[in-house]
Amino acid sequence: MDSTFVIFVSFVLLMVGMLGTFLPVLPGLLLSFCGILIYKYGVAPGFPTYYIWIFGALTVVSMVLNYAIPAKTTQKYGGTRYGSIGSFIGTILGMLFIPIPLGFLIGMFAGVFLGELIHDRNDSKKAWRSTKGALIGFFYSTTFNFIVGLAMLLSVIIHYI
């Protein structure tokens, strides 16, 4: 296979993986990790193997944290299971029916808020706190994913140059 094509595929996966750190439809770091694997084993055997191990471990950690961080921060701010279920349903509906790039995010927060209101109709302050916790958790996990994805991309670029 042509090495230019392999490098192109690797960089495309790394870039799409970066988008995936924000968009829940795409498995962000998994795509980026695939890009690194294709780069190393397709055209750059000199790319350090310990990078593969480090980025592989960080990808697995990220997969766990993507669920744990938002759940913990929502819970910390008083969220219940109803808010978690609302978050899931809202994310799916937001991706499908809100025709803007971050529709999933609007859907997720609306889902948390409405889920908490279904749980306790009289406590809108608690619903707002839970929504705030979901927002903070989303930013924590997205920031972590973005930093790891950027490190993967930069390691390949630096090695390529």
URMO-V213072 format. One record per backbone hydrogen bond with DSSP energy under -0.5 kcal/mol. NH is the residue of the N-H (numbers start at 0). CO is the residue of the C=O. E is the energy in kcal/mol with one decimal. If there is no record, write none. Layout:
((NH & CO & E) (NH & CO & E))
This chain:
((5 & 1 & -1.8) (6 & 2 & -2.5) (7 & 3 & -2.3) (8 & 4 & -2.7) (9 & 5 & -2.4) (10 & 6 & -2.6) (11 & 7 & -2.6) (12 & 8 & -2.5) (13 & 9 & -2.2) (14 & 10 & -2.5) (15 & 11 & -3.0) (16 & 12 & -2.3) (17 & 13 & -1.5) (18 & 14 & -1.8) (19 & 15 & -2.1) (20 & 16 & -0.6) (20 & 17 & -1.0) (21 & 18 & -1.8) (22 & 18 & -2.1) (23 & 21 & -0.6) (25 & 22 & -1.4) (27 & 19 & -0.7) (27 & 25 & -2.0) (30 & 26 & -2.4) (31 & 27 & -2.3) (32 & 28 & -2.9) (33 & 29 & -2.1) (34 & 30 & -2.2) (35 & 31 & -2.0) (36 & 32 & -2.5) (37 & 33 & -2.7) (38 & 34 & -2.1) (39 & 35 & -3.0) (40 & 36 & -2.8) (41 & 37 & -1.6) (42 & 38 & -2.0) (43 & 38 & -2.2) (46 & 43 & -2.1) (50 & 47 & -0.8) (51 & 47 & -0.9) (52 & 48 & -1.8) (53 & 49 & -2.6) (54 & 50 & -3.1) (55 & 51 & -2.2) (56 & 52 & -2.4) (57 & 53 & -2.6) (58 & 54 & -1.9) (59 & 55 & -2.0) (60 & 56 & -2.7) (61 & 57 & -2.4) (62 & 58 & -1.9) (63 & 59 & -1.6) (64 & 60 & -2.8) (65 & 61 & -2.4) (66 & 63 & -1.1) (67 & 63 & -2.2) (68 & 64 & -2.4) (70 & 66 & -1.3) (71 & 67 & -2.7) (72 & 68 & -2.8) (73 & 69 & -2.4) (74 & 70 & -2.4) (75 & 71 & -2.8) (76 & 72 & -1.5) (77 & 74 & -1.9) (78 & 73 & -3.0) (83 & 79 & -1.6) (84 & 80 & -2.6) (85 & 81 & -2.5) (86 & 82 & -2.3) (87 & 83 & -2.0) (88 & 84 & -2.6) (89 & 85 & -2.9) (90 & 86 & -2.2) (91 & 87 & -2.0) (92 & 88 & -2.7) (93 & 89 & -2.7) (94 & 90 & -2.1) (95 & 91 & -1.8) (96 & 92 & -3.0) (97 & 93 & -1.5) (98 & 96 & -0.8) (99 & 97 & -1.7) (102 & 99 & -1.9) (104 & 101 & -0.7) (105 & 101 & -1.6) (106 & 102 & -2.7) (107 & 103 & -2.3) (108 & 104 & -2.3) (109 & 105 & -2.5) (110 & 106 & -2.4) (111 & 107 & -2.2) (112 & 108 & -2.4) (113 & 109 & -2.9) (114 & 110 & -2.6) (115 & 111 & -2.4) (116 & 112 & -2.1) (117 & 113 & -2.3) (118 & 114 & -1.8) (119 & 115 & -2.5) (122 & 119 & -1.5) (123 & 121 & -0.6) (126 & 122 & -1.5) (127 & 123 & -2.3) (128 & 124 & -2.3) (129 & 125 & -2.5) (130 & 126 & -2.1) (131 & 127 & -2.4) (132 & 128 & -2.4) (133 & 129 & -2.2) (134 & 130 & -2.3) (135 & 131 & -2.5) (136 & 132 & -2.5) (137 & 133 & -2.5) (138 & 134 & -2.3) (139 & 135 & -2.4) (140 & 136 & -2.5) (141 & 137 & -2.6) (142 & 138 & -2.4) (143 & 139 & -2.3) (144 & 140 & -2.4) (145 & 141 & -2.8) (146 & 142 & -2.5) (147 & 143 & -2.3) (148 & 144 & -2.9) (149 & 145 & -2.8) (150 & 146 & -2.3) (151 & 147 & -2.1) (152 & 148 & -2.4) (153 & 149 & -3.0) (154 & 150 & -2.3) (155 & 151 & -1.9) (156 & 152 & -2.6) (157 & 153 & -2.9) (158 & 154 & -2.0) (159 & 155 & -2.8) (160 & 156 & -2.4))
